[in-house]
Amino acid sequence: MKSDLDQLMETQDLDAILITGPAQHNPPMAYLAGTGHLTSADLIKKRGSDPILFYNPMERDEAAKSGLKTRNLSDYRFDELLKAAKGNILQATILRYQKMLAEHDVSSGRIGIYGKLDAGSSYAIFSGLQENLPDLEFVGQLGDSLLLNAMATKETEEVERIRQMGSITTAVVGKVADYLTSHKSKNGVLVRSNGEPLVIGDIKKKINLWLAEFGVENPEGTIFAIGSDAGVPHSSGNVNDLLSLGQTIIFDIFPCEAGGGYYYDFTRTWCLGYAPDAVIAIYEDVLAVFKQMMDGLEVNSLCYKYQDRTCEMFEERGHKTIKSNPQTQEGYVHSLGHGVGLYIHEYPRFSSFVKEDRLSPGSVVTIEPGLYYPERGLGVRLEDTVWVRPDGEIEILAEYPLDLVLPLK
């Protein structure tokens, strides 16, 4: 949680953090400053002190909405810094950062760098700062991010925002189901009233329209994949594919609040009209594992143990898994789930290689077992997002039926 930041900074030996870039679609900045319309800003937090938001003067009102201490970047007189740097914009920018850091008593120690900035610009600025400020060590992180560790548990206000996204997500899923089942079929595919076939691209347009009407965004796209594409976990689906009866459709939808706020993550597998016996058998295996994993979730338990047990259960049912064959591209080929928040994938992680992540109070995670057989033209995945409440109970944040078959009306 945000309240853990100072403790986490001490644990990771960070004396300060610097976040840069816009506020929207920039999770580190959004986490501390919100998703106001800040096109380019900086935030400095010294350990034990409140964060300070540095803003462009044209965006002073948006900066004020953050509720943070603020500082106008124009106070640093970039025109004078540019003269001192003999017209070199990079050097003037480095000088401004030096003044900002010095003014807030960040002159030595380790400072973590986060946010969204062009890779080349970032390298030029922070390598230049490192040369000018040898007593400061600028630190990047991969695999044990300070902010991802803080985000791994959510405050109640964050959970309620995710819950609201879940309500919107399942409402849109219901609209999609109603739209699909309102169509007739001809020669085994869904058709419009004029007899022309309906295709996946038509459905995705409807999804984006309905999400927009609810005031949310879909920056990562939607997985709506049928047949062999459903057998490849992250195939988004071919927009020209026909909606054939009896084939599995994996519908994985993960929209977020407008401006790049909190996500929700949800998957169902459908067959239009009917499901062949071979599909039903695979679906029942996935459903059995899904229910057992959901029923077995316990507060403070280690996440990797659920992944290991998922692999064992699928192997007991005759399916390949990444536990026995890490290279397999059929059967169970991914992890059981992940945290959800300002990123679609956060901590904790359900991975056999990550032994320390737990279902701590405040965790919001997905549970999403699946089986994939692209050569057989099918794939099945089921996913809900759950919250580990402070009292230790596990709560699904948005309920929706687990039916496989969508009967045509």
N, C-alpha and C positions, 0 to 999 in steps of 0.2 A: 504493500500500500504506500501511498505518498508519505504517510507518517513514518514509514520505515527508511526513508531516503538517507537521513543523516547516519543512521546505524549501518546501512549498507555501504555508504561511502567510506565509513571508518573501516569496515571489514575488508573492502577492496582497496584500501589505502589511497583514496582519492580525496584531495583537499578541496577541489571545486569541480563543477561541471559547466560546460558551455554548450548551449543548444543554439543552432542557427537555422535559418531558412524561413519559409512561410509557416503560418499556423495551420492552414488547411492541408489535409492529406500529408501531414508530417507528424507522425505519432509522438515523437519525443516532445515537440513543441506543444502539440495539442494536449498532452498529458498534464503539463504544468500551466499553460496559458490559455487553454481552450481553443476552439476552432473559429475564432473571430477572423475578420478579413484583414489579416496582416500578411502582406505580400512578401516582405523581407524583414526579419527581425532577429534579434539576438537575446539570449537569456543566460545570465550568469548566476549560479548559485554556489556560494561558498559554504562548506560544511559548517553546520550550526547556525547559519544565517538564512534569512528569507531570500527567495529568488528575486532578481531584478530584471525587468523586461525593457529592452532598448528598442525603441520604435522609430519608424519614419514619421516625420511631423504630419504628413498628410493622413496618417492613420491613428492620430492621437486618441480619438474617441473609441476606436476599436480596441486600442491598447488598454484604455481605462476599464473596459468591460471585463478584462481578465481578472480584476481584483488584486493584481500584483503591484508591488512597487514598480514605478516606471521611470524611464529616463529618455529624454528626447535626443536622438542621435545628432540632430543639428547643433546641439550644444558643443559638440566636439569640433566644429568649424572645419569641415572637410576642405574648404577652399584654402585655409591656412596650412593644413596638413599637406595638401597637394603642392603648395609652393615649397614647403620644406623638403618634399620628396622630388623636387625639380620636375614636376609634371607626371611622375610615375604613379599611376592609379593603384597598382599593387602595393607599392611601398607606402602610399598614403593610407591605404586600407589597413596595412599592418600596424602603422603608427596609431591609427584610431583604436585598434584592438589593444595595443599596449596601454594607451591612456585609460580605456575602459577597465582593464584588469587592474592597473595600478590604483586607480581611483577607489576601487572596491577591495583593496588590500589583498589582491591575488598576485603575488610577486614571486612565490616559490612553491615548491611541492609538485604534486601530480594533479593534472586537470584533464578530465574525461571530455571527449568531443563527441557530440551527437547531432542529429538533425539531417536536413536535406539541403545539399548544395552540390553544384556541379563538381565532379570528381577532380577535374583539373584545377578549378578555382580553389577548391578545398586544399589540395596538395600545396599549391603555391602559397596560400595564405598561412597555413599552419606550419609548413616547413620554414617559411620566412620568420614567423613568430618564434619558432624554436631557436633559430639562429640569433635573434635579437634578445631573447630572454632565456639564457642558459640555465637559470635557476628554476625555471619551470619545465616540467616534462609533460608534453602533450600526448595523451593516451587514447588510442582507439581500442575497441573491444570486439571480439568475435567469440561467441559460444558461452560467454558468461557476462552478458550485458547488465550493468547496474540497473538500467531502466526496466529491462525485461524482468529482472528479479523483483523489482518493486511492483510492476504491473501484474505479477503472478497471482496476487490476491487483490480483490476488489473491495472498495467501500460500497456501502448500501446504495448510494446515489449512482455509482457506476453500474451496479447490477440492475437497477431499475431502468436505466437507459438501454441496457442490453435486452432486458425483458420486453420493453416497448418495441425494440427492433424485432424481437421474436414474434410478437403479436402481429406486426405488419407483415413479416415474412410468411407466416402461416396463412394470413388472410390472402396474400397474393397466390400462394400455393393452392388454396381453395378455389380461387378464381380460375387458375389454370386448369384444375381438374374439371370444374364446371364447363369451361370452354371446350375442352377436349371431348367430354362426354355429350355435349350438345350436338355434335356432328354425326352425320351418318357415314357409313362405310360403303365402299364400292371396290370390288375386286381385292378385298383385303387391306385397303388403306382408307384413312379418313379423307373425306372430300367436303368441299364447300357446297353451298346450296346450288351453285351453277355446275357442279360435277367436277370442278377442278380439284386436284389433290392438295391437301394441306401439307406444309413442310415445316421442319424444325425452325427455320428462319422466321416463319409467321408467329410461332409460339414465343420466340425470344423477343420479338418486337412487342408483343402483348405484355410480356413480363416487364420489360423496361418501361412501358407506358404506365402500367399499374403501380410500379414502384415510384415513378415520378409523381403520380397522382397522390401518393401517400407522403410525398415530400422527402424521400430518401434517395440514396445513390447506389449505383451498381458498378463501382470502378474496376472490380476484378472480373466482371462478366459473370455468366451463368453456365453451369454444366447442364446441358439437356441433350443427352446422347442416347442413341438407340442402336440395338443390335451389336455388331462387333465393336463399335465405338464405346458402347457401355462396358465392354470388356477391358478398356484401357482407362485406369482410374481418373486421370485428369484430361482425358479427351473432352473438349467442350461440346462436341457434336457438330456434324456437318449441316450447315444451314439449308442445304438442298435435299437432305434425306426426307423420304416419305415417312409418314406416321403409320407404320404397318401394325396390324392387329397381331397380338400374341408374342411380340418381341419385347424384351426388357428395355425400359427407358430409365436411366439414372438421371434424376432431377436433383442437382446439388445447387443450392441457392445461398448466397452469402453477401447480402447488401449491407450498407452501413448508413449511419446518420449523415445528413447533408454536411458537406465540408470535410468529410474524412473523419467522422467521429467513430462511435462504437459499432462493431459488426455483430451480426448473428450468423450462425452456420447451421444448415439443415439439409438433410437428404432423405428422399424417398425413392423407392423403385416401383415402377408401375408397368403393368401390361394392359393394353387396350383390348377390351372385349373378353379376352380369355387368356389363360396362361397354360402353356404346354406342361406335361408332366415333368419333363427334365428341368424346366424353369422352377416349377413348384418345389422340386427336391432341393435345388440350390437355395432358393429363397427360405425354405424352412430351416436349413442349416444356419444361414445368416441370422434369421430371426431368433433361433434358439441361443446362439452366442450373444446376440445383442441383449436379449432379456436377461441372460445370466450375468453379463457384465454390469448391466444397469442395476440389477438387484444386489450385486455384490460390492458395490462401491461403498467404501467406508472412509470416514474422515481420518486424516493423517496417515493413510496407507500409502505405500510406495507405488508410483504409477507403473514402473516397469513390470511389476508382477502381474498386472492386468494384461499387458501386452504378451507376456510369456504364456499366461493361461489361455488367452485367445488363440495363440498359435497351437497350443496343445489340443484345444477343443476342435479346431478345424482339422488337425492331423488325425485325431481320433475318428473323424468323419470321412477320412480318405482324401483330404485336400492337401496340396503342397502349401508350404508357408515359407516365409523368409527366415524362420528360425532354423529349419533343416536345410534350406537352400537359399542363401541370401540373393542369388542371381535370378530366382524364379520370376517369370513374367505372367504366370497364371496361378490361380488359387488365391491365397491371402498374401498380398504383396506390399502392404504399408503398415503404419502404426495404428493403434486403436483410437488415438485421438490427440488433442492438443488444447492448450489454452486459447481463449478468444477474448478480444478486447479492442483496443485501438489498432492492433494488427489482427489480421485474420488468423495468423498462427503465432501464438505466444507460449509462455511457460504456464503450467507445467507440461512436460513432454512425456508421452507414453512410448518410450523407446527402450529396447533391451540394452542399449549402450549408455543410457543416462540413468544412473542408479540412485541419484539423490532427490529427484523431483517427487513431491508428495501432493496428495489431495488435501491441502491445508484449508482451514476455514477461510472463506472468501474466494476460493478458486472457482473459476468459471471455465468449464472444459466441454469438449465434444466427446461423444462415444460413437464411433462409426466403423464397425466391422464390415467387411465386404469380401466377396469372392468374384474372381474375374476369369473369364474363359473366352478371349477374343476369337480364337479359332472355332469355337462353337457358337459364336454370335450372341454372347450374352454376358452380362455383368449384373451384380446385385450389391447394393450398399444401403444401409440404414443409418441415420444419424440424428441424434438429438443433442441439444446443448443444455448442460445442467450446472447448477450452482451448489457448491458446498456451503450451506448456511452456517452462520456463527454457532448455532446450536448443534451442528454436526449432521443435520438431516440433509439428504440429497434431493434437490428439487429440479424437475424439468421446467425450463423457463417458458416454453411454449408447447402445449400439447397438440398433437395431430394424429389422426388414425394411421395405422400401419398396414392398411390393406394393400395387397399386391395388384388385384384386378380392378380396373375402372370399367364398370359396365356401361355400355353405350346406351344413351337414352333413345 
